[in-house]
Each structure stands twice: as C-alpha cells, then as structure tokens.
Amino acid sequence: VASNDLAQADALISGLPRCTTSLLDAADENAIEQLVESCTLVVSLLPAPMHPTVAELAIKHKVNMVTASYVSPAIKAMHERAVQAGITIFNEIGLDPGIDHMSAMRLITELQNRGGKITRFISLCGGLPAPEACDNPIGYKFSWNPRGVLRASQNPALFLRDGAEVSIDGSQLLANALPIEINPAFQVEQLYNRDSLPYIQEYGLDGIQTMYRGTLRFRGFSDIMYAAGVIGLMSEEPLAALERDDTKWCDVLSQLIGVPACSGADLEAKIASFLDGKGITSHGCVRFLAWLGLTSSDKLAPPAGTAVDALCKEMELACVYAEGERDMALMYHEVDAKMPDGQVETHSSTLVAYGVPNGDTAMATTVGVPAAMAAQLIMDGKVTDKGVITPVKPHLYEPILDLLDGEGIRCTERRIR
C-alpha cells in the first residue's frame, strides 16, 4: 500500500502479515515507476486525472492495472497499446461506476433473454448519511472535499427522454432535480448525471426511448444548493472581501444580494425576499445559512478568495460524520421491457449498504471490494481480456456479482408491474 500518509497506510494493513507499505509522493513519476515495475498488478486509487500516468507505466512494464474510475479519453486511447503489451487495464469497477454497471447488465440481460425489448432504463446512485445520521438541513455529510460534490452538481447533463435528446446546462442542473420513490423509508431526489448517451451502446440498448443515469440526494438538497448558487455562493469569481481575514459572513451575504450590511433575522428576511423575488424557494436555504451561522453578526468568513471556496470550508467543518455515525450507499435501477406477448414489464434492482460505526464506510467498502475482486480474478487468471475493459460483459460481471453476494453486498431485484 503506497500512500503519502504512511501512518494511515500502516493502520490499513494492521493484522495483514502479507501486506507492506511505502511512502509515495504521487507527483514523483520516478517513484511511481519503481513501484509499478516491481508489481504484477497495480490498483490505482489516485485521483482520476493521475491514472493515465500510472497506465502509461503499466503498459511500459507490462503490468496489469485496476481502477474504480471512469474510462477517460486518455485511458481509452491506450487500448491497442495495452493489448499489444498483453495487459489488462480494468476500469469502472467500484460502486458508481462498477456495481451499477454489473447489476444493470444482469437485469437487462435477463429481460433480453426472455425476448424483452428494453424501452426505458434509469440508473441512480448516491452516497448519503444513514437515516439516523441525517441531521442537518441539506441531508448530506462530506467524507471528502465538499468542492468535488459542489462541482459535480454544476456539471451539464445529456440524456434521452421519450425518444428525444435532452440537454441541461450545468447552471440549471440543481433546478431540474426530481423526486423519486425508491423505498417509502427514503425521501430522495435524483440529479441527472453527465452524458448518459454512450451507455445506450455500451449496454446494448439500441432503440431505447428513455435512458439516463443520475445521482441521489435526500429531498431538499437541490433546492437549497440551487438557491445558494443564485445568491452567489457557488461563484468561483474572486471576491475582494474574501481575501481578508476580518470579513464577516453577514457582510459577504449582504454584498452578494445587494443590500446594506445587516445580520440576523433582518438579513435572513432580506435573503428570503431576494430569492422569492426570483421565484425560488427560499425557506430551506435561509434555514441552512442560519444553521451554518453565516447570518450572525460575529461569524468571520474564511479568507478563501471565492464564495464557493469559503462556503466549502464552512460545510467541511459543519457537515461531517460524528464519531460512530454510519454512511449509506443507495443504488437503484428501473427498467421497462416490452415482452413478446406485448405487455410492458417494469423491474427494479436496489442496493442498500451501510457503513460500520467507527469502521469501514459503506462507500469505502462498495468501491474497494469490487476493485479488489477484479484484481484477484486477474491474478488468478480468471480474467484474461486484454486492453482497456469495463465490467459490462457477463463473463466479467457475473463472477464479481457472485463474490459480492458472498460478502453481503447484493442487489434486490423485483418486478414492480
């Protein structure tokens, strides 16, 4: 296990006598090369932009590679070279992407084998607090940098609905969130997730009428964060007031909505009026800003330079898991299939996984375990495909889904109608 935090790496391998650790600066390509060269397989859990560097070295030294990240254009372009090197670069083998692909393909294939024609497919996934830990206004807690979560909520989306391509600008993604009923116990909403169209071909769904992938959040998250963006709190533009360390949040908010400096209930009323005047639901956002303490008369804003970075710093402190709290991974597929008798059947596949209090998170488990299983199958010679691959073929996903079931990570399939 190579990490820039050796103490953390040592803790991870505690009780595992066959494991070793090493200190690694991931910006040091020579150090990465020495590690890759000494291995027969490398699992890269580095940030996605760093995977191509590792993949280049894997090809150079003919070392198999596994990642839980999406296939980037740079990685995709390495396919033929990886084939020539005789290696496997197994990607998209975490939770989302990963278990989502595999469970979706199993359900789709089962229906197609019965002669069904898939007409609608939706795939949704989210990492959320377990219900008992969902105790803040946005229903979300951060186990990683909030900046990444907020950036994802600003990505444009492209998908298929009733036979027509639909495009949503990133600035309007949160405004287009929709409620969805997965389970009466979970009041959740869906956010469209980037470009869903390539998966029509990848999943073998030619002729499908509705196809999209999305992210799950507890209801209210999108309204609150969209309103925060309208106020200006998602802006990446430099703000002079946030270059200093003596600026109060109430003054920043007053400036953003264009009113004389005020605080407390007066500021909250003015924020509500500002949002209401734009036809935007205000209650949740005002409550959230007050909960963070940003409307008080004495809370200083961090000198982060931009509004979004200052907001992230506040959320990183306030919206975190307390000791003993659990997270939850929630995934849901819904598929319509027109069967040979003319009837349309709707089927679902649902995964609910919880973290262990003071132990492994659900997200760490559902991302890490599939990647580990893929690595083991390659090492055992049971995955022999060469080049850049993803788990969308039965001989790749069936063994891993069976192994996951043995670990208690399983999807529940049922016919809805």
Buried (B, 14 or more C-beta within 10 A) or exposed (E): BBBEEBEEBBEEEEEEEEEEBEEBEBEEEEBBBEBBBEEEBBBBBBEBEBBBBBBBBBBEBEBBBBBBBBBBEEBEEBBEBBBEBEBBBBBBBBBBBBBBBBBBBBBBBBBBEEEBBBBBBBBBBBBBBBBEBBEBBBBBBBBEEBBEBBBBBBBBBBBBEEEEEBEBEBEEBBBBBEEBEBEEEBBBBBBBBBBBBEBBEEBBBEEBBBBBBBBBBBBBBBBBBBBBBBBBBBBEEEBEBBEEEEBBBBBBBBBBBEBEEBBEEBBBBBBBEBBEEEEBBBBBBBBBBBBBEBBBBEBEBBBBBBBBBBBBBBBBEBBEBEEEBBBBBBBBBBBBBBEEEEEEBEBBBBBBBBBEEEEEBBBBBBBBBBBBBBBBBBEEEEBEBBBBBBBBEEEBBBBBBEBBEEEEBBBEBEEEE
